[in-house]
Amino acid sequence: RTELSDVLMTSGLAVILITVMIGQLNTQVTASHCMLDYMNTRSMAATIFVTMAIESSGLLHASYLIQIAIAKITTGKEIEITSNEEKGTCLQKLFFWSRVLMSLAVLSGAFIVTIAALFEEKTTMWEGVPAYASIILLFILMAIVGMLEGMQIAFFAVSRVTDKERNANRWARWSCKLMFGNEGKGLPGFMIGRQLCVASCFIVIARITTPYLDEGEDNILGVSDSLQKFFE
């Protein structure tokens, strides 16, 4: 065991590089240049069906509630989503909000278990890092991931707006110049840097939030062994 192996393995750097370079970056750079060709595959259609099924399950519907809350806090009103579909019926709205409540319950349970595990020092977080520092770092990293994911969607969407709309704000004009300038190299470059940041954040978040018990330790929150296995 050498210092190099400690840096690569213990820090998670090796996992980050393998995940990003083999599993993510090559496809993202290709798709940024050949968007329609990349979508014109059976595997892409299958991927869309899987992701839509996950969304329909309602497991992640708490994100809609968070989006609505942030929109009202920052703009004072709910952001209206443009759609060609008719407005939902009362039954559809009831179904939607029931899934939001179910997702919120799952999210709250996961959050409680994570915070309890951190304060009980029963996670895979590096030794010597206090619980309060881990919690602060967790929220900072999640905020960074959220901004980077939002930027990815925003830059693809802004390519459809007019130059007048794009140049209405100084920071938006400067960002678009960096992104779409340099003979089309800006977008792939952003995708590479963004993905490395996102993967790095997720690796650290996973280390912060993954429950882990040493042999002989009591279960988190005193739950049963089967539920503890589910947490892990």
C-alpha positions in Angstrom: 0.0 0.0 0.0 1.5 3.3 -1.1 0.6 7.0 -0.8 -0.6 7.0 -4.4 -3.1 4.2 -3.7 -4.3 6.1 -0.6 -4.9 9.2 -2.8 -6.7 7.2 -5.5 -8.7 4.8 -3.5 -9.4 6.3 -0.1 -10.3 9.7 -1.4 -12.5 8.2 -4.1 -10.5 9.9 -6.9 -10.2 6.6 -8.8 -13.9 6.0 -8.8 -14.6 9.5 -9.9 -12.2 9.3 -12.9 -13.4 5.9 -14.0 -17.1 6.9 -13.8 -16.6 10.2 -15.5 -14.3 9.3 -18.3 -15.7 5.8 -19.2 -19.3 6.1 -18.3 -20.3 9.7 -18.9 -18.1 12.1 -20.7 -17.7 10.3 -24.0 -21.4 10.0 -24.5 -22.2 13.6 -23.4 -19.6 15.2 -25.7 -20.9 13.1 -28.6 -24.5 14.0 -27.8 -23.6 17.7 -27.6 -22.5 17.6 -31.3 -24.9 15.0 -32.6 -28.1 15.5 -30.6 -30.7 14.1 -33.0 -28.4 11.2 -34.2 -27.8 10.3 -30.5 -31.5 10.2 -29.8 -32.3 8.1 -32.9 -31.6 4.7 -31.3 -33.7 1.9 -29.7 -31.6 2.0 -26.5 -32.4 5.7 -26.1 -36.1 5.0 -26.5 -35.9 2.2 -23.9 -34.0 4.6 -21.5 -36.8 7.2 -21.9 -39.5 4.6 -21.0 -37.6 3.5 -17.9 -37.0 7.1 -16.7 -40.7 8.0 -17.3 -41.8 4.9 -15.4 -39.6 6.0 -12.4 -41.1 9.5 -12.6 -44.6 8.1 -12.8 -44.1 6.1 -9.6 -44.1 9.3 -7.6 -41.0 8.4 -5.6 -39.3 11.7 -6.5 -42.4 13.9 -6.6 -41.2 15.8 -3.6 -38.9 17.7 -6.0 -42.0 19.3 -7.6 -43.0 20.6 -4.2 -39.5 22.0 -3.6 -39.5 23.6 -7.0 -42.9 25.3 -6.3 -41.7 26.5 -2.9 -38.4 27.9 -4.3 -40.2 29.6 -7.2 -42.6 31.3 -4.8 -39.8 32.4 -2.5 -37.7 33.9 -5.2 -40.3 35.3 -7.6 -43.4 35.6 -5.4 -45.5 33.4 -7.7 -45.7 29.9 -9.1 -43.9 29.4 -12.4 -46.4 28.3 -15.0 -45.3 25.4 -17.2 -46.3 25.8 -20.8 -48.2 22.7 -22.0 -50.5 21.7 -24.9 -52.4 19.4 -22.5 -55.6 20.3 -20.8 -55.5 21.3 -17.2 -55.8 18.3 -14.9 -59.0 17.2 -13.4 -59.6 17.1 -9.6 -58.9 13.3 -9.6 -55.6 13.9 -11.5 -54.6 16.6 -9.0 -55.5 14.4 -6.1 -53.4 11.6 -7.6 -50.5 14.0 -8.1 -50.5 15.5 -4.6 -50.9 12.0 -3.0 -47.7 11.0 -4.8 -46.1 14.3 -3.6 -47.0 13.4 0.0 -45.7 9.8 -0.4 -42.4 11.1 -1.8 -42.1 13.7 1.0 -42.6 11.0 3.6 -39.8 8.9 2.0 -37.5 12.0 1.8 -38.2 12.9 5.4 -37.4 9.4 6.6 -34.2 9.3 4.6 -33.2 12.7 5.9 -33.9 11.7 9.6 -31.9 8.5 9.2 -29.0 10.3 7.6 -28.8 13.1 10.2 -29.0 10.5 13.0 -26.3 8.4 11.5 -24.0 11.4 11.1 -24.4 12.5 14.8 -23.9 8.9 15.9 -20.8 8.7 13.7 -22.2 5.7 11.8 -21.5 6.6 8.2 -18.6 6.1 5.8 -17.6 9.7 6.3 -13.9 10.2 6.8 -12.7 10.0 10.4 -12.2 13.2 12.3 -14.9 15.2 10.4 -17.5 16.4 13.0 -21.2 15.8 12.3 -22.1 19.5 11.9 -19.3 20.0 9.3 -20.6 16.9 7.4 -24.1 18.3 7.4 -23.0 21.7 6.2 -20.8 20.1 3.5 -23.8 17.9 2.5 -26.0 20.9 1.8 -23.3 22.8 0.0 -22.6 19.9 -2.3 -26.3 19.3 -3.0 -26.7 23.0 -3.8 -23.7 22.9 -6.2 -25.1 19.8 -7.9 -28.5 21.5 -8.3 -27.0 24.6 -9.9 -24.9 22.5 -12.3 -27.9 20.4 -13.3 -30.0 23.5 -13.8 -27.3 25.1 -15.9 -27.1 22.1 -18.2 -30.9 22.3 -18.9 -30.8 26.1 -19.2 -28.0 26.2 -21.8 -29.7 23.7 -24.0 -33.0 25.6 -23.7 -31.4 29.0 -24.3 -30.2 27.9 -27.7 -33.8 28.3 -29.0 -34.3 31.9 -27.9 -33.5 35.0 -29.9 -30.3 37.1 -29.6 -32.4 39.9 -28.1 -33.7 37.7 -25.3 -30.3 36.2 -24.8 -28.6 39.5 -24.5 -31.1 41.2 -22.2 -29.0 40.5 -19.2 -25.3 41.2 -18.8 -24.5 37.9 -17.1 -26.6 35.8 -19.4 -25.0 37.5 -22.4 -21.5 36.8 -21.0 -22.4 33.1 -20.1 -23.8 32.4 -23.6 -20.8 33.9 -25.3 -18.6 31.5 -23.3 -20.9 28.6 -24.0 -21.6 29.0 -27.7 -18.5 30.8 -28.8 -15.0 29.4 -29.6 -16.2 27.6 -32.8 -18.6 25.4 -30.9 -16.1 24.1 -28.4 -17.6 25.8 -25.4 -20.6 23.5 -24.9 -18.5 20.2 -24.9 -16.0 21.9 -22.6 -18.7 22.9 -20.2 -20.1 19.3 -20.3 -16.8 17.9 -19.3 -16.1 20.3 -16.5 -19.7 20.1 -15.2 -19.8 16.3 -15.2 -16.5 16.0 -13.3 -17.8 18.4 -10.7 -21.2 16.6 -10.4 -19.5 13.1 -10.1 -17.1 14.4 -7.5 -19.9 15.9 -5.5 -22.0 12.7 -5.7 -19.0 10.6 -4.5 -18.5 12.8 -1.5 -22.3 12.9 -0.8 -22.4 9.1 -0.9 -19.6 8.9 1.6 -21.3 11.4 3.9 -24.8 9.7 3.7 -24.0 6.0 3.5 -24.8 4.3 6.9 -22.1 2.0 8.2 -21.8 0.1 11.5 -18.7 -1.4 13.0 -19.2 -4.8 14.4 -21.0 -4.7 17.7 -22.4 -1.3 17.3 -26.1 -0.6 17.9 -28.4 0.0 15.0 -29.2 3.5 13.9 -32.2 4.9 15.9 -32.5 1.4 17.5 -34.3 -0.1 14.4 -34.4 -3.8 13.7 -31.6 -5.7 12.0 -33.6 -6.1 8.8 -34.4 -2.4 8.6 -30.8 -1.6 9.3 -29.8 -3.8 6.4 -32.2 -1.9 4.2 -30.6 1.4 5.3 -27.2 0.1 4.3 
